[in-house]
């Protein structure tokens, strides 16, 4: 599986663990869905990684700090 980080998610990755995003290479599409996205909760809480599958590419749309209001 290829992993593509979209520009809007790239900014979020500054403080989040890269290893969790890299794990999508093996585990993309296996996480629970949340609001139409797959949601991977980071091993280093409190981050959540939201991705969608397009063919064999997992596109990371956002990496959010779960301590903040998502709005």
Residue pairs with C-beta under 8 A, 6 or more apart in sequence:
1 24
1 25
1 26
1 28
1 29
1 56
1 57
1 58
2 25
2 56
2 57
2 58
3 21
3 22
3 24
3 25
3 28
3 51
3 57
3 58
3 60
4 57
4 58
4 59
4 60
5 13
5 21
5 59
5 60
6 59
6 60
6 61
8 61
8 62
9 50
9 60
9 61
9 62
9 63
12 62
12 63
12 64
13 21
13 63
15 65
16 42
16 44
16 47
16 49
16 63
17 42
17 43
17 44
17 47
19 43
20 40
20 42
20 43
20 44
20 47
20 49
21 49
21 60
21 63
23 40
24 40
24 49
24 51
24 58
24 60
25 58
27 40
28 38
28 51
28 53
28 58
29 38
29 53
29 58
30 38
31 38
31 39
31 40
32 38
32 39
33 39
34 50
36 52
37 50
37 51
37 52
37 61
37 62
38 50
38 51
38 52
38 53
38 58
39 48
39 49
39 50
40 48
40 49
40 51
41 47
41 48
41 66
42 48
42 49
45 66
46 65
46 66
46 67
47 63
47 64
47 65
47 66
48 63
48 64
48 66
49 60
49 62
49 63
50 60
50 61
50 62
50 63
50 64
51 58
51 59
51 60
51 61
52 58
52 59
52 61
53 59
64 70
